[in-house]
């Protein structure tokens, strides 16, 4: 998986070493995610795993996870993933 977009990314300046390692491990272990459906379950599993380890992620950090997963998707699958994410965000806003 190409992680070049992470190099020099200002979003990573304030991330803890533990979270950064989690992101890198996540990227390495999920290089084969190629569709929006599997991306959603992968993100949920990662969120549960992080929560069990006492980690929470900001919106910026979550976006990085999603961008890592979207790298290997076709353009059509990226569009589907973006639509799914928009729907999830709308649902979260309604819950508040």
N, CA, C and O atoms as a printed pandas DataFrame, in Angstrom:
     atom_number atom_name residue_name chain_id  residue_number  x_coord  y_coord  z_coord
0              1         N          UNK        A               1    0.846   -1.181    0.000
1              2        CA          UNK        A               1    0.000    0.000    0.000
2              3         C          UNK        A               1    0.887    1.238    0.000
3              4         O          UNK        A               1    1.869    1.307    0.739
4              5         N          UNK        A               2    0.545    2.186   -0.809
5              6        CA          UNK        A               2    1.310    3.418   -0.932
6              7         C          UNK        A               2    0.945    4.372    0.207
7              8         O          UNK        A               2   -0.197    4.821    0.309
8              9         N          UNK        A               3    1.911    4.673    1.051
9             10        CA          UNK        A               3    1.675    5.557    2.188
10            11         C          UNK        A               3    2.308    6.933    1.985
11            12         O          UNK        A               3    2.474    7.687    2.944
12            13         N          UNK        A               4    2.659    7.263    0.743
13            14        CA          UNK        A               4    3.317    8.539    0.459
14            15         C          UNK        A               4    2.500    9.743    0.917
15            16         O          UNK        A               4    3.061   10.751    1.345
16            17         N          UNK        A               5    1.157    9.637    0.828
17            18        CA          UNK        A               5    0.352   10.792    1.203
18            19         C          UNK        A               5    0.438   11.100    2.700
19            20         O          UNK        A               5    0.023   12.175    3.134
20            21         N          UNK        A               6    0.972   10.168    3.489
21            22        CA          UNK        A               6    1.120   10.408    4.922
22            23         C          UNK        A               6    2.396   11.190    5.249
23            24         O          UNK        A               6    2.469   11.872    6.271
24            25         N          UNK        A               7    3.384   11.085    4.385
25            26        CA          UNK        A               7    4.655   11.763    4.637
26            27         C          UNK        A               7    4.454   13.272    4.625
27            28         O          UNK        A               7    3.957   13.844    3.655
28            29         N          UNK        A               8    4.845   13.891    5.707
29            30        CA          UNK        A               8    4.749   15.333    5.794
30            31         C          UNK        A               8    3.328   15.847    5.971
31            32         O          UNK        A               8    3.088   17.051    5.888
32            33         N          UNK        A               9    2.394   14.951    6.212
33            34        CA          UNK        A               9    1.000   15.354    6.387
34            35         C          UNK        A               9    0.861   16.069    7.728
35            36         O          UNK        A               9    1.144   15.477    8.770
36            37         N          UNK        A              10    0.432   17.323    7.722
37            38        CA          UNK        A              10    0.318   18.067    8.973
38            39         C          UNK        A              10   -0.678   17.469    9.950
39            40         O          UNK        A              10   -0.607   17.750   11.147
40            41         N          UNK        A              11   -1.597   16.656    9.472
41            42        CA          UNK        A              11   -2.571   16.011   10.354
42            43         C          UNK        A              11   -1.881   15.039   11.311
43            44         O          UNK        A              11   -2.433   14.700   12.358
44            45         N          UNK        A              12   -0.689   14.595   10.955
45            46        CA          UNK        A              12    0.036   13.635   11.787
46            47         C          UNK        A              12    0.953   14.294   12.806
47            48         O          UNK        A              12    1.528   13.607   13.650
48            49         N          UNK        A              13    1.098   15.601   12.742
49            50        CA          UNK        A              13    2.009   16.295   13.649
50            51         C          UNK        A              13    1.656   16.088   15.113
51            52         O          UNK        A              13    2.550   15.972   15.952
52            53         N          UNK        A              14    0.378   16.040   15.429
53            54        CA          UNK        A              14   -0.042   15.965   16.819
54            55         C          UNK        A              14   -0.517   14.581   17.234
55            56         O          UNK        A              14   -1.026   14.411   18.342
56            57         N          UNK        A              15   -0.359   13.600   16.372
57            58        CA          UNK        A              15   -0.825   12.263   16.696
58            59         C          UNK        A              15    0.214   11.554   17.574
59            60         O          UNK        A              15    1.420   11.688   17.369
60            61         N          UNK        A              16   -0.276   10.816   18.534
61            62        CA          UNK        A              16    0.628   10.109   19.443
62            63         C          UNK        A              16    1.342    8.981   18.702
63            64         O          UNK        A              16    0.830    8.469   17.707
64            65         N          UNK        A              17    2.513    8.596   19.180
65            66        CA          UNK        A              17    3.241    7.488   18.541
66            67         C          UNK        A              17    2.425    6.190   18.518
67            68         O          UNK        A              17    2.525    5.414   17.567
68            69         N          UNK        A              18    1.620    5.951   19.559
69            70        CA          UNK        A              18    0.797    4.751   19.618
70            71         C          UNK        A              18   -0.258    4.752   18.516
71            72         O          UNK        A              18   -0.483    3.737   17.857
72            73         N          UNK        A              19   -0.896    5.895   18.325
73            74        CA          UNK        A              19   -1.907    6.006   17.275
74            75         C          UNK        A              19   -1.273    5.906   15.888
75            76         O          UNK        A              19   -1.826    5.278   14.985
76            77         N          UNK        A              20   -0.124    6.525   15.736
77            78        CA          UNK        A              20    0.574    6.464   14.453
78            79         C          UNK        A              20    0.941    5.017   14.121
79            80         O          UNK        A              20    0.805    4.580   12.978
80            81         N          UNK        A              21    1.403    4.286   15.121
81            82        CA          UNK        A              21    1.718    2.875   14.902
82            83         C          UNK        A              21    0.461    2.091   14.550
83            84         O          UNK        A              21    0.492    1.216   13.685
84            85         N          UNK        A              22   -0.645    2.404   15.219
85            86        CA          UNK        A              22   -1.919    1.755   14.915
86            87         C          UNK        A              22   -2.305    2.018   13.463
87            88         O          UNK        A              22   -2.715    1.101   12.753
88            89         N          UNK        A              23   -2.175    3.271   13.020
89            90        CA          UNK        A              23   -2.489    3.620   11.632
90            91         C          UNK        A              23   -1.614    2.855   10.646
91            92         O          UNK        A              23   -2.108    2.346    9.640
92            93         N          UNK        A              24   -0.328    2.775   10.930
93            94        CA          UNK        A              24    0.584    2.069   10.023
94            95         C          UNK        A              24    0.279    0.574    9.988
95            96         O          UNK        A              24    0.291   -0.041    8.922
96            97         N          UNK        A              25    0.006   -0.006   11.153
97            98        CA          UNK        A              25   -0.366   -1.427   11.195
98            99         C          UNK        A              25   -1.673   -1.653   10.448
99           100         O          UNK        A              25   -1.822   -2.625    9.708
100          101         N          UNK        A              26   -2.607   -0.748   10.654
101          102        CA          UNK        A              26   -3.900   -0.829    9.978
102          103         C          UNK        A              26   -3.701   -0.804    8.465
103          104         O          UNK        A              26   -4.295   -1.602    7.740
104          105         N          UNK        A              27   -2.865    0.113    7.999
105          106        CA          UNK        A              27   -2.612    0.231    6.562
106          107         C          UNK        A              27   -1.981   -1.044    6.015
107          108         O          UNK        A              27   -2.356   -1.522    4.944
108          109         N          UNK        A              28   -1.037   -1.581    6.742
109          110        CA          UNK        A              28   -0.353   -2.795    6.286
110          111         C          UNK        A              28   -1.276   -4.000    6.246
111          112         O          UNK        A              28   -1.196   -4.825    5.336
112          113         N          UNK        A              29   -2.150   -4.097    7.234
113          114        CA          UNK        A              29   -3.023   -5.262    7.350
114          115         C          UNK        A              29   -4.265   -5.195    6.468
115          116         O          UNK        A              29   -4.951   -6.202    6.296
116          117         N          UNK        A              30   -4.561   -4.031    5.910
117          118        CA          UNK        A              30   -5.793   -3.866    5.143
118          119         C          UNK        A              30   -5.534   -3.388    3.720
119          120         O          UNK        A              30   -6.363   -2.706    3.119
120          121         N          UNK        A              31   -4.393   -3.748    3.203
121          122        CA          UNK        A              31   -4.007   -3.320    1.863
122          123         C          UNK        A              31   -4.909   -3.894    0.781
123          124         O          UNK        A              31   -4.951   -3.369   -0.332
124          125         N          UNK        A              32   -5.627   -4.960    1.091
125          126        CA          UNK        A              32   -6.437   -5.622    0.061
126          127         C          UNK        A              32   -7.895   -5.170    0.039
127          128         O          UNK        A              32   -8.693   -5.738   -0.707
128          129         N          UNK        A              33   -8.264   -4.176    0.829
129          130        CA          UNK        A              33   -9.638   -3.678    0.835
130          131         C          UNK        A              33   -9.919   -2.984   -0.490
131          132         O          UNK        A              33   -9.299   -1.971   -0.816
132          133         N          UNK        A              34  -10.862   -3.538   -1.253
133          134        CA          UNK        A              34  -11.093   -3.020   -2.605
134          135         C          UNK        A              34  -12.521   -2.550   -2.853
135          136         O          UNK        A              34  -12.826   -2.059   -3.940
136          137         N          UNK        A              35  -13.403   -2.692   -1.861
137          138        CA          UNK        A              35  -14.761   -2.224   -2.095
138          139         C          UNK        A              35  -15.315   -1.538   -0.846
139          140         O          UNK        A              35  -14.825   -1.730    0.266
140          141         N          UNK        A              36  -16.342   -0.742   -1.069
141          142        CA          UNK        A              36  -16.918    0.079   -0.014
142          143         C          UNK        A              36  -17.525   -0.763    1.101
143          144         O          UNK        A              36  -17.445   -0.395    2.273
144          145         N          UNK        A              37  -18.127   -1.884    0.745
145          146        CA          UNK        A              37  -18.771   -2.740    1.738
146          147         C          UNK        A              37  -17.750   -3.302    2.725
147          148         O          UNK        A              37  -17.966   -3.267    3.936
148          149         N          UNK        A              38  -16.648   -3.815    2.208
149          150        CA          UNK        A              38  -15.640   -4.359    3.113
150          151         C          UNK        A              38  -14.932   -3.239    3.876
151          152         O          UNK        A              38  -14.454   -3.458    4.989
152          153         N          UNK        A              39  -14.860   -2.039    3.287
153          154        CA          UNK        A              39  -14.264   -0.918    3.986
154          155         C          UNK        A              39  -15.048   -0.593    5.250
155          156         O          UNK        A              39  -14.460   -0.324    6.297
156          157         N          UNK        A              40  -16.365   -0.617    5.153
157          158        CA          UNK        A              40  -17.202   -0.293    6.311
158          159         C          UNK        A              40  -16.954   -1.286    7.447
159          160         O          UNK        A              40  -16.800   -0.878    8.598
160          161         N          UNK        A              41  -16.915   -2.565    7.140
161          162        CA          UNK        A              41  -16.687   -3.556    8.203
162          163         C          UNK        A              41  -15.255   -3.458    8.739
163          164         O          UNK        A              41  -15.025   -3.670    9.929
164          165         N          UNK        A              42  -14.308   -3.144    7.882
165          166        CA          UNK        A              42  -12.919   -2.992    8.317
166          167         C          UNK        A              42  -12.781   -1.823    9.280
167          168         O          UNK        A              42  -12.077   -1.919   10.285
168          169         N          UNK        A              43  -13.452   -0.723    8.973
169          170        CA          UNK        A              43  -13.395    0.451    9.849
170          171         C          UNK        A              43  -14.043    0.136   11.199
171          172         O          UNK        A              43  -13.523    0.519   12.247
172          173         N          UNK        A              44  -15.170   -0.557   11.166
173          174        CA          UNK        A              44  -15.847   -0.913   12.418
174          175         C          UNK        A              44  -14.954   -1.821   13.267
175          176         O          UNK        A              44  -14.852   -1.632   14.479
176          177         N          UNK        A              45  -14.316   -2.791   12.646
177          178        CA          UNK        A              45  -13.408   -3.681   13.379
178          179         C          UNK        A              45  -12.237   -2.904   13.962
179          180         O          UNK        A              45  -11.841   -3.133   15.105
180          181         N          UNK        A              46  -11.688   -1.991   13.180
181          182        CA          UNK        A              46  -10.561   -1.181   13.656
182          183         C          UNK        A              46  -10.997   -0.294   14.822
183          184         O          UNK        A              46  -10.265   -0.143   15.801
184          185         N          UNK        A              47  -12.182    0.286   14.714
185          186        CA          UNK        A              47  -12.693    1.148   15.792
186          187         C          UNK        A              47  -12.886    0.347   17.082
187          188         O          UNK        A              47  -12.537    0.809   18.169
188          189         N          UNK        A              48  -13.443   -0.852   16.950
189          190        CA          UNK        A              48  -13.638   -1.706   18.130
190          191         C          UNK        A              48  -12.307   -2.124   18.732
191          192         O          UNK        A              48  -12.143   -2.126   19.952
192          193         N          UNK        A              49  -11.368   -2.475   17.882
193          194        CA          UNK        A              49  -10.039   -2.864   18.348
194          195         C          UNK        A              49   -9.360   -1.703   19.070
195          196         O          UNK        A              49   -8.780   -1.887   20.140
196          197         N          UNK        A              50   -9.434   -0.522   18.490
197          198        CA          UNK        A              50   -8.828    0.660   19.112
198          199         C          UNK        A              50   -9.492    0.959   20.455
199          200         O          UNK        A              50   -8.818    1.276   21.434
200          201         N          UNK        A              51  -10.809    0.854   20.488
201          202        CA          UNK        A              51  -11.548    1.137   21.723
202          203         C          UNK        A              51  -11.146    0.164   22.836
203          204         O          UNK        A              51  -10.994    0.559   23.992
204          205         N          UNK        A              52  -10.977   -1.101   22.476
205          206        CA          UNK        A              52  -10.546   -2.102   23.449
206          207         C          UNK        A              52   -9.159   -1.793   23.998
207          208         O          UNK        A              52   -8.825   -2.175   25.120
208          209         N          UNK        A              53   -8.367   -1.106   23.206
209          210        CA          UNK        A              53   -7.019   -0.721   23.629
210          211         C          UNK        A              53   -6.974    0.686   24.215
211          212         O          UNK        A              53   -5.894    1.235   24.436
212          213         N          UNK        A              54   -8.145    1.270   24.467
213          214        CA          UNK        A              54   -8.220    2.582   25.098
214          215         C          UNK        A              54   -7.904    3.744   24.176
215          216         O          UNK        A              54   -7.579    4.834   24.648
216          217         N          UNK        A              55   -7.994    3.533   22.866
217          218        CA          UNK        A              55   -7.701    4.596   21.905
218          219         C          UNK        A              55   -8.984    5.149   21.312
219          220         O          UNK        A              55   -9.919    4.408   21.007
220          221         N          UNK        A              56   -9.009    6.447   21.157
221          222        CA          UNK        A              56  -10.083    7.093   20.404
222          223         C          UNK        A              56   -9.427    7.946   19.320
223          224         O          UNK        A              56   -8.302    8.421   19.478
224          225         N          UNK        A              57  -10.147    8.128   18.228
225          226        CA          UNK        A              57   -9.594    8.872   17.101
226          227         C          UNK        A              57  -10.447   10.092   16.795
227          228         O          UNK        A              57  -11.676   10.049   16.852
228          229         N          UNK        A              58   -9.768   11.168   16.472
229          230        CA          UNK        A              58  -10.451   12.393   16.068
230          231         C          UNK        A              58  -11.012   12.207   14.666
231          232         O          UNK        A              58  -10.730   11.206   14.007
232          233         N          UNK        A              59  -11.798   13.161   14.216
233          234        CA          UNK        A              59  -12.326   13.112   12.850
234          235         C          UNK        A              59  -11.194   13.102   11.823
235          236         O          UNK        A              59  -11.270   12.394   10.819
236          237         N          UNK        A              60  -10.157   13.880   12.072
237          238        CA          UNK        A              60   -9.011   13.933   11.166
238          239         C          UNK        A              60   -8.316   12.584   11.088
239          240         O          UNK        A              60   -7.958   12.125   10.003
240          241         N          UNK        A              61   -8.130   11.958   12.226
241          242        CA          UNK        A              61   -7.480   10.650   12.258
242          243         C          UNK        A              61   -8.345    9.588   11.583
243          244         O          UNK        A              61   -7.826    8.707   10.897
244          245         N          UNK        A              62   -9.645    9.669   11.774
245          246        CA          UNK        A              62  -10.559    8.738   11.126
246          247         C          UNK        A              62  -10.506    8.916    9.613
247          248         O          UNK        A              62  -10.533    7.938    8.866
248          249         N          UNK        A              63  -10.429   10.155    9.169
249          250        CA          UNK        A              63  -10.318   10.434    7.743
250          251         C          UNK        A              63   -9.059    9.790    7.168
251          252         O          UNK        A              63   -9.088    9.264    6.055
252          253         N          UNK        A              64   -7.960    9.826    7.910
253          254        CA          UNK        A              64   -6.732    9.184    7.450
254          255         C          UNK        A              64   -6.938    7.680    7.266
255          256         O          UNK        A              64   -6.476    7.104    6.281
256          257         N          UNK        A              65   -7.625    7.051    8.205
257          258        CA          UNK        A              65   -7.921    5.617    8.079
258          259         C          UNK        A              65   -8.706    5.341    6.805
259          260         O          UNK        A              65   -8.407    4.404    6.065
260          261         N          UNK        A              66   -9.697    6.156    6.567
261          262        CA          UNK        A              66  -10.552    5.970    5.389
262          263         C          UNK        A              66   -9.745    6.179    4.111
263          264         O          UNK        A              66   -9.879    5.410    3.159
264          265         N          UNK        A              67   -8.914    7.211    4.084
265          266        CA          UNK        A              67   -8.090    7.459    2.904
266          267         C          UNK        A              67   -7.134    6.307    2.632
267          268         O          UNK        A              67   -6.869    5.972    1.477
268          269         N          UNK        A              68   -6.619    5.703    3.692
269          270        CA          UNK        A              68   -5.761    4.530    3.514
270          271         C          UNK        A              68   -6.514    3.413    2.803
271          272         O          UNK        A              68   -5.989    2.776    1.890
272          273         N          UNK        A              69   -7.744    3.187    3.231
273          274        CA          UNK        A              69   -8.540    2.113    2.640
274          275         C          UNK        A              69   -8.951    2.417    1.205
275          276         O          UNK        A              69   -8.999    1.515    0.368
276          277         N          UNK        A              70   -9.242    3.665    0.919
277          278        CA          UNK        A              70   -9.737    4.029   -0.415
278          279         C          UNK        A              70   -8.663    3.984   -1.495
279          280         O          UNK        A              70   -8.988    3.990   -2.682
280          281         N          UNK        A              71   -7.393    3.938   -1.109
281          282        CA          UNK        A              71   -6.305    3.974   -2.090
282          283         C          UNK        A              71   -6.394    2.880   -3.142
283          284         O          UNK        A              71   -6.115    3.129   -4.314
284          285         N          UNK        A              72   -6.776    1.681   -2.744
285          286        CA          UNK        A              72   -6.768    0.548   -3.667
286          287         C          UNK        A              72   -8.122    0.302   -4.333
287          288         O          UNK        A              72   -8.289   -0.696   -5.034
288          289         N          UNK        A              73   -9.071    1.182   -4.130
289          290        CA          UNK        A              73  -10.402    1.017   -4.710
290          291         C          UNK        A              73  -10.477    1.650   -6.099
291          292         O          UNK        A              73   -9.733    2.570   -6.435
292          293         N          UNK        A              74  -11.396    1.122   -6.878
293          294        CA          UNK        A              74  -11.685    1.752   -8.165
294          295         C          UNK        A              74  -12.395    3.076   -7.891
295          296         O          UNK        A              74  -12.856    3.326   -6.777
296          297         N          UNK        A              75  -12.475    3.904   -8.900
297          298        CA          UNK        A              75  -13.156    5.196   -8.741
298          299         C          UNK        A              75  -14.619    4.994   -8.344
299          300         O          UNK        A              75  -15.136    5.720   -7.494
300          301         N          UNK        A              76  -15.278    4.027   -8.943
301          302        CA          UNK        A              76  -16.684    3.751   -8.621
302          303         C          UNK        A              76  -16.843    3.339   -7.159
303          304         O          UNK        A              76  -17.788    3.765   -6.494
304          305         N          UNK        A              77  -15.928    2.518   -6.657
305          306        CA          UNK        A              77  -15.998    2.094   -5.261
306          307         C          UNK        A              77  -15.678    3.254   -4.316
307          308         O          UNK        A              77  -16.248    3.334   -3.228
308          309         N          UNK        A              78  -14.789    4.141   -4.711
309          310        CA          UNK        A              78  -14.499    5.332   -3.889
310          311         C          UNK        A              78  -15.743    6.200   -3.757
311          312         O          UNK        A              78  -16.042    6.710   -2.677
312          313         N          UNK        A              79  -16.460    6.365   -4.852
313          314        CA          UNK        A              79  -17.690    7.159   -4.824
314          315         C          UNK        A              79  -18.700    6.509   -3.878
315          316         O          UNK        A              79  -19.329    7.195   -3.073
316          317         N          UNK        A              80  -18.854    5.188   -3.976
317          318        CA          UNK        A              80  -19.764    4.465   -3.075
318          319         C          UNK        A              80  -19.347    4.655   -1.616
319          320         O          UNK        A              80  -20.184    4.897   -0.746
320          321         N          UNK        A              81  -18.053    4.542   -1.365
321          322        CA          UNK        A              81  -17.547    4.702   -0.001
322          323         C          UNK        A              81  -17.836    6.102    0.526
323          324         O          UNK        A              81  -18.260    6.261    1.670
324          325         N          UNK        A              82  -17.612    7.107   -0.297
325          326        CA          UNK        A              82  -17.882    8.484    0.124
326          327         C          UNK        A              82  -19.359    8.684    0.439
327          328         O          UNK        A              82  -19.699    9.369    1.403
328          329         N          UNK        A              83  -20.236    8.095   -0.360
329          330        CA          UNK        A              83  -21.679    8.205   -0.103
330          331         C          UNK        A              83  -22.052    7.515    1.198
331          332         O          UNK        A              83  -22.854    8.036    1.973
332          333         N          UNK        A              84  -21.469    6.339    1.443
333          334        CA          UNK        A              84  -21.734    5.631    2.698
334          335         C          UNK        A              84  -21.288    6.461    3.891
335          336         O          UNK        A              84  -21.994    6.544    4.896
336          337         N          UNK        A              85  -20.129    7.069    3.780
337          338        CA          UNK        A              85  -19.604    7.888    4.866
338          339         C          UNK        A              85  -20.482    9.110    5.116
339          340         O          UNK        A              85  -20.710    9.486    6.266
340          341         N          UNK        A              86  -20.973    9.728    4.052
341          342        CA          UNK        A              86  -21.871   10.871    4.210
342          343         C          UNK        A              86  -23.142   10.456    4.936
343          344         O          UNK        A              86  -23.631   11.179    5.804
344          345         N          UNK        A              87  -23.677    9.292    4.582
345          346        CA          UNK        A              87  -24.886    8.796    5.240
346          347         C          UNK        A              87  -24.623    8.532    6.713
347          348         O          UNK        A              87  -25.453    8.862    7.560
348          349         N          UNK        A              88  -23.478    7.941    7.026
349          350        CA          UNK        A              88  -23.132    7.666    8.420
350          351         C          UNK        A              88  -23.009    8.960    9.212
351          352         O          UNK        A              88  -23.459    9.035   10.356
352          353         N          UNK        A              89  -22.402    9.976    8.610
353          354        CA          UNK        A              89  -22.249   11.264    9.290
354          355         C          UNK        A              89  -23.602   11.906    9.554
355          356         O          UNK        A              89  -23.822   12.489   10.616
356          357         N          UNK        A              90  -24.514   11.798    8.580
357          358        CA          UNK        A              90  -25.854   12.361    8.754
358          359         C          UNK        A              90  -26.580   11.644    9.886
359          360         O          UNK        A              90  -27.260   12.286   10.686
360          361         N          UNK        A              91  -26.446   10.341    9.961
361          362        CA          UNK        A              91  -27.091    9.568   11.024
362          363         C          UNK        A              91  -26.535    9.936   12.386
363          364         O          UNK        A              91  -27.284   10.023   13.358
364          365         N          UNK        A              92  -25.230   10.153   12.468
365          366        CA          UNK        A              92  -24.608   10.541   13.727
366          367         C          UNK        A              92  -25.108   11.899   14.180
367          368         O          UNK        A              92  -25.333   12.107   15.373
368          369         N          UNK        A              93  -25.287   12.834   13.244
369          370        CA          UNK        A              93  -25.780   14.162   13.597
370          371         C          UNK        A              93  -27.205   14.090   14.133
371          372         O          UNK        A              93  -27.563   14.828   15.051
372          373         N          UNK        A              94  -28.020   13.202   13.562
373          374        CA          UNK        A              94  -29.396   13.054   14.023
374          375         C          UNK        A              94  -29.461   12.494   15.433
375          376         O          UNK        A              94  -30.379   12.823   16.184
376          377         N          UNK        A              95  -28.512   11.660   15.803
377          378        CA          UNK        A              95  -28.484   11.062   17.140
378          379         C          UNK        A              95  -28.158   12.091   18.206
379          380         O          UNK        A              95  -28.535   11.919   19.365
380          381         N          UNK        A              96  -27.480   13.136   17.842
381          382        CA          UNK        A              96  -27.057   14.152   18.838
382          383         C          UNK        A              96  -28.158   15.060   19.226
383          384         O          UNK        A              96  -27.959   15.957   20.046
